[in-house]
Amino acid sequence: MNVERVLPRDAIPSVDDPTFGPEFAGEADDEVVVLERSGEVRAYPVGILDFHEIVNDTVAGQPVAVTWCPLCGAGVVYDREVPAAASVLDATGRGEGDATRPPVLSFGVSGKLADDDLVMYDRETDSEWKQSAGTAIAGPLAGTDLRVLPAGMTTYGEFREAYPGGVVLQPPGGSSEAASDTDEPAPIDYGRRPYESYLAGDGVGLGAHRGTGGRDWNREDLSPKAVVLGVEGGGAALGFPRPRLLAAGGVGRATVGDRAVLVFATPDGVHGFEDPGFRFERVEEGWFRADGTVWDGATGRSEDGRRLERVPARRLFAFAWQDDHGPDAFWSG
């Protein structure tokens, strides 16, 4: 693993006091991370996350970290309650929350990259964490894994249609290095897309973003920026590439450890659920028929009122999943 410092700590500021509202100033096809918990539904626009990368939030009483690495296309939501931190922190240094519950960590942007992936740090133990893997790579909690929470990525238009009562993260303002042409933070213009040319290009990693080169990618069966849904369980890990899912009719299934997983490719993303064992067939883009009804692949909802259970998963680019799990950890179709 190659770890390098590229920015000062907090040059990209996390959002630590998020506010939400019903309105969104972006476009219908803008991507959002969607978190649904105990009836509360929140959307975190990528157009905001590009400038902040981490949102420390609490949803339905659950402390969460909504994390985003623009270079890796990695959107992952983690539980901020970390039992392993109890052995590091004393009773007065437990961070947020109730002393009867596990310590709650608050995350910031370290300014480092590990294999071109965001390195987070927590303010309570000063440990450093590789964002795509959720593993502490340095500090007192080195070797500890954060718990992944079920979340999805889709467009704002799809989110608003599926969750008319859902709320959206509001722009917190301030300055960020992602808004600057130098390493110094600049006032944020949330209408700007700082990674637009990077996403449109073939290269991957910081060098490709800065125009100074890029990483090698020595395989032809997958693009390095192919969107992957990564699922882990029981010591196993499997990434479902969206192009392979589309070639297989938009549906993939596998057993990952002890978890039976069903994955749908939709026009706007890739989504994983607990496999109910039904035979699904695509009836149109994003919609699938099974067990006498039609199901929305993005939400797991059926027309007759049933719902599939979303699995904890990571959405990221193929090169980042391969960095974390090796070249053979992909669903073959």
C-alpha positions, 0 to 999 in steps of 0.5 A: 500500500502506497500512502502519501500526503498530498494536502494539509489535514482538513484542507478538505473540511468534513461536515460535522453539523449537517443541516437538511431540507426538502430542496436541492439546487442541483439537477435531477441527474446529479448523483446522491448517496441515499441512507434510509434508517428507521423511516428516516431517509436522507440524500447526500449529493455528490456535488456537495461531497466532492468538496467535503468527502465526509459527513458526520451525521446521526440518523434515527439515533445511529451515528454514521459517517457518510464518506466519499472519495472522488478519485475512487468513486467510493461512496460508503456509509460507516457506523461511527460507534466503534467498540474497539475504541473503548480500550483506547479512550478513557471515560472522559474521552469517549467522544460523542454519545452515551457512556453505556454505548460504544465510543463514537468517533468523528472523522476528518480528511487527513490530507493523505491518500492510500493507493489514491484513496481517501485516508480519514482520521478520527479525532478521538484516537488520531488513527488513520483509516483507508476509506474504501476498506474502512480499515485503520492503517495507522494509530492506536486502532490499526487493524480495526474495521469499521462496520458498513451500513446499508446505503445506495447511490442513485440520482436525485430525480430517482431519490425524489420520486422514490422518497417524496418525504426524504430530505437533502443535505444542504450546502454548508459553505466555507472553503475547500482545497477541492474548490481551488486550483492550488493546495490552498482552500478557496471559497466553495462554488457548489455549481462547479464540478472539480472532478468532471474531466477526471471522470470523463477521462480514461486515467485513474488516480491522483496523477490522472486528476492533476494531469501528471500521469496515471496508474497502470491497469493491466486487464482488458475485461474490466475498465478501471472506472467500472462501477462496482458494488462490493459485498463482504461477509464471513471472511469473503468479498465479492465485487459486482461490476455494473457492466457484467450485470447489464450483460447478464440481464441486469441481475446477479446473485451469489453467496458471499460468505454466509450471505445470499446476495441479489444485485440489480443494475439500474440506469443510474446505479447498482444495488444489492439486497438479501436474496429472497430466492425468486427468479427475476427477469428484467422487464424494462431498465431498472424494473424486474419481474418476480413472484407475480409482481414487478420490483424497482431495482433501485429501492427493492420495492415491489408493486404489491407493497413488499420490500427487499432488505438492502445489504451493507455494501460499498460502491466504488470503481473497479481499480479501488476494489481490486486494490483492496481485495485483489484481481479475482474478487469480482463476480464473473456472471 
